[in-house]
């Protein structure tokens, strides 16, 4: 399975969007950009050790997201933790990773500041862990 993966600029992840939200009557700044990715295992956290060198001429999407790579999951249906993961960054690098079960599942919460409600959107049970340095694509 292939998943397109993008990263948002720091400003869009800190509730600092200047554009009004259509669903927000008071036009308060609410961050709606995802900080997780959808996989066959549900929403999953991506953990990368170190920095990624991303070309400045990458495709810029709406909301200042930059598409930087392709996530390839070789899914093991019997045991998801045995699945192998490869992240292709641009056209020159790849990083090998693995799927890890979280000791304690994390709840993904959405805060509604208007009605003072908290909504449980999802429970995250896995993370994709990349511990090694990027390898060149040959």
C-alpha positions, -999 to 999 in steps of 0.1 A, spaced: 0 0 0 13 35 -9 4 66 11 12 101 0 26 120 30 29 157 34 42 179 62 26 212 72 47 243 79 51 250 116 28 279 116 -2 259 104 3 234 133 1 261 160 -34 275 156 -20 305 138 -41 303 106 -52 338 93 -79 324 70 -113 322 86 -128 287 90 -161 281 72 -175 261 101 -166 286 127 -192 314 131 -169 336 152 -140 331 128 -117 321 156 -84 305 146 -89 268 148 -63 244 135 -78 216 114 -46 202 98 -40 166 106 -10 157 127 -14 119 119 -17 99 88 -44 73 78 -31 38 73 -47 3 71 -42 3 109 -62 35 114 -46 68 122 -9 64 130 18 87 144 50 90 123 82 94 143 114 103 125 148 106 142 167 135 129 161 160 101 149 155 66 164 176 38 135 186 16 140 204 -17 127 240 -18 110 234 -52 86 207 -38 49 209 -46 31 233 -22 -5 223 -15 -33 243 0 -29 253 37 9 255 32 14 218 32 44 205 13 43 170 -3 77 155 4 75 118 0 58 85 -5 52 61 24 52 24 13 37 -1 38 44 -38 31 14 -49 52 15 -81 72 -21 -91 77 -15 -116 105 6 -93 126 7 -55 118 38 -50 139 58 -72 115 50 -49 86 79 -32 69 77 5 61 98 26 36 96 64 34 108 77 0 119 114 5 120 132 -28 138 112 -55 172 107 -37 165 93 -2 147 64 15 143 56 51 134 21 64 111 18 94 88 -4 113 53 -3 129 54 -2 167 24 -8 191 20 20 216 22 9 252 -7 32 260 -30 41 232 -35 78 226 -68 96 222 -70 121 193 -92 149 207 -108 178 190 -116 209 211 -147 229 202 -140 263 218 -175 277 209 -195 251 228 -167 241 253 -169 205 242 -142 179 237 -148 152 211 -128 119 209 -121 116 172 -100 85 172 -78 62 193 -42 58 180 -27 24 187 4 24 164 33 45 154 56 42 124 92 45 137 121 55 115 153 52 136 180 49 109 197 75 87 183 80 52 197 57 25 204 68 -11 181 55 -38 201 38 -66 
